[in-house]
Amino acid sequence: MQGKQLPNLVRTHLQQVLTGQKGLSAASLMTDWPDLAQPGACFITLTRKGQLQGCIGSLEARRPLAEDLLDNAVASATRDPRFQPMQAAMLPEVRIEVSLLTPPQPFPYRDAADLMARLQPGVHGVTLTLGGRRATFLPQVWEQLPDPAQFLRHLCQKAGLSGDCCQQHPEISVYMAEKFKE
């Protein structure tokens, strides 16, 4: 399967699910495209009229990519707590992006300045963990927050922490993503 086909699979699945049908079968997808049977982690990002409409995914590969893709598609459309559940009538206005993630890697650093200097904007997706709280930004978030200090401040806040939480030396891991957009 070509990665560029993934957004179309997500659209087909959402069209079916949002109209009360069963949706695509992960087992059938894995039979048709064996590479989707391999463990994989993905995020599904939905935008409507240029604004985020939903974004949910998995940071680590714990199930076949076909299952991760279909489950995260429905979760992004209907269970992202930041947005009202999507209705089928909205789907023609929605653009779909599928991000396939590499396994996260620990990212040791000396202090906040070292962290900001070593992160690679546009390349690294970043997961921050501190005091039982965790948040992540996909690599494409750098497009809106290109300054590492601003990027990390917003990531701290997304985790429900103070904007300067990097001064407390949170655990950081990084990953990369291959994006496929409609």
Secondary structure, DSSP 8 states (H G I E B T S, - for coil): --GGGHHHHHHHHHHHHHTTS----HHHHHHH-GGGGSB--EEEEEEETTEEEEEEE-SS--SBHHHHHHHHHHHHHHT-TTS----GGGGGGEEEEEEEE---EE---SSHHHHHHH--TTT-EEEEEETTEEEEE-GGGGGT--SHHHHHHHHHHHTTS-TTGGGG--EEEEE-EEEEE-
